């Protein structure tokens, strides 16, 4: 969903970008949260919507348990989700892992997610400021995950802030598995909170190295869904 580039657009300050992210995602949540989380349809039923979260876990978590669990029992693991939206993937994660902590910049999305996960007593949801994890209680996480979130962030500064924060809260050796926008042919703007800033393969590796991660695997460079496996160095 690319949008025309406005060459005259002035760069936004970091605070302005974060405020616009929060404002835009609150508005999307009020309009049709489930559509903006997964644009396959604008008329999701509960069953259909949360089934797509189960599919994400089946495709990206259950196929990768060696890297994710590293010999640990998933029911004994505490995991982190960045950008939980309306709780689509969070609910599936909470059925697999011992505890799930999730953040989102949108208070409206968090409100919807809390309603959706009211019976999941091992899921804990927090509105954050859109760039760090200071909203979370102090604890160490065994795995961090983010799906179809950073593709919407228009600032490399914001994304790097998140990556540094995940490094801070992960245990040594643990994995942060996430996506960024990989299609550099798309025209992006600093005020566009739908089409995120792209990363090349080299930029992804540099990001990992700056933030203390080993970029052990990467898949989808040059594509919209560029998956990164960042392992926290000891």
Residue, then its C-alpha position, 0 to 999 in steps of 0.5 A: x500500500x504505497x503512497x505518493x512521495x511528497x518531496x517537500x515534506x519536512x523531516x519530523x522530530x522523533x517525538x513528532x513521529x512517535x506521537x503520529x504513530x500513536x495517533x494514527x494507530x489509535x484511529x485505525x483501531x477505532x475504525x477497524x482494528x482487525x482490518x489494519x492488523x490483517x488486511x486480508x478482509x475488513x469483516x473478520x469474525x473472532x474465530x477467523x481473526x485469531x486463527x490467523x494468529x495461530x497460523x503465524x505461530x505455526x509458521x514462524x514459531x513451531x517450525x523454529x523451536x530449536x532456535x527459539x527454545x534452545x532446549x527449554x520447555x516453552x511452558x517455562x519460558x517468558x517471551x516478549x511480543x513487540x506490536x501486539x495490536x489487537x492480540x491476534x498473535x499474542x493469544x496464540x503465543x500465550x497458549x504455547x509459552x509460560x508467560x507472554x508480555x506484549x507492548x503496543x504504541x496504541x492504547x486503543x489496540x491494547x484495550x482491544x487486546x485486553x478484552x480478547x485475552x481476558x481469559x489468558x491469565x499468563x498474558x500481560x499487555x502494556x501500552x508503550x511509547x513506541x520506541x522502548x520497553x520502559x513500560x514493562x516490569x523489570x525481568x529477563x526474557x527468553x525470546x522476543x518476537x515481532x511480526x508485521x510491525x516494523x514494516x509500518x515504522x517510518x524511522x530507522x532511529x525508532x527501530x534501532x531503539x527497539x532493537x537496543x531495548x530488546x537486547x537489554x531485556x533478553x537473556x544472553x544467547x536468546x533470540x529476537x526474531x522479527x521482520x523489517x521492510x526489505x523492499x527498497x524500491x518503495x517510496x517512503x516518507x517520515x510521516x507515513x506510519x503505514x509504509x515503513x522504512x526499508x533495510x537492505x541486507x547490509x543495513x540489517x547486519x550493521x543494525x545487529x552489530x551496533x546493538x550487540x546481536x549476532x545476525x545469524x540468519x536472514x530471509x527475504x532480503x529485498x522483499x516486503x517481509x524481511x525476516x531477521x534472526x538476531x541472537x544476543x551475544x554473551 
